[in-house]
Amino acid sequence: MGAPGGYNGEYGEERRNRGARPATAVTIRWESAQPVLDATKEKLPAEFNGHYVIAVAGLPLEWGLERVGRGNRSRQDENIRLSDLIERLRAGATLGAKGKDPEGAGIVRRAPNDEAWLFGFSRDLLPLTRADKDIEFALNSGPMAVKAKFDPAQMMYHGQLAL
């Protein structure tokens, strides 16, 4: 299961056929949290302003995450394929809290370092506070489902809720 709070959790659950591949380690991190931004010294792309940003690293290649440009496909074919993948990931991602309807991701992009996927959720559509319980990110797309739970009470930084 996900980490018992904090800024990142690891959880991999494969829906597999009998005797299939072993579970995959996937890391889920609250990327827009100020301590994460301070530690990485990286800025999020401007399009994520006004969004909670969740990073997901370690998604398996069978999700169709091979890098653009491999194989004998044309660049146009690769762009269409990447666009379809981004739409599948966007449609399968939610962020919610106990007692609140989950919201879908409004933005999905590859991280600038190309090591993770970034999922943006509107802060206006899902206002979260320290009093919220069981904040959960879920991604159900392709042959695998992953999720992580976050506890806002454990996400305080310099007296502020760091989301």
DANORSUL-V178547 format. One line per field, one symbol per residue. ss: DSSP state (~ for helix, > for strand, _ for the rest). A space follows every 50 residues. Layout:
# DANORSUL-V178547
ss->???
This chain:
# DANORSUL-V178547
ss->_______>>>__>>____________>>>>___~~~~~~~_____~~~__ >>>>>>>___~~~___________~~~~~~~~~~~~~~~~~~>>>>____ __>>__>>>>_____>>>>>>>____________>>>>>>>__>>>>>>> _~~~_>>__>>__
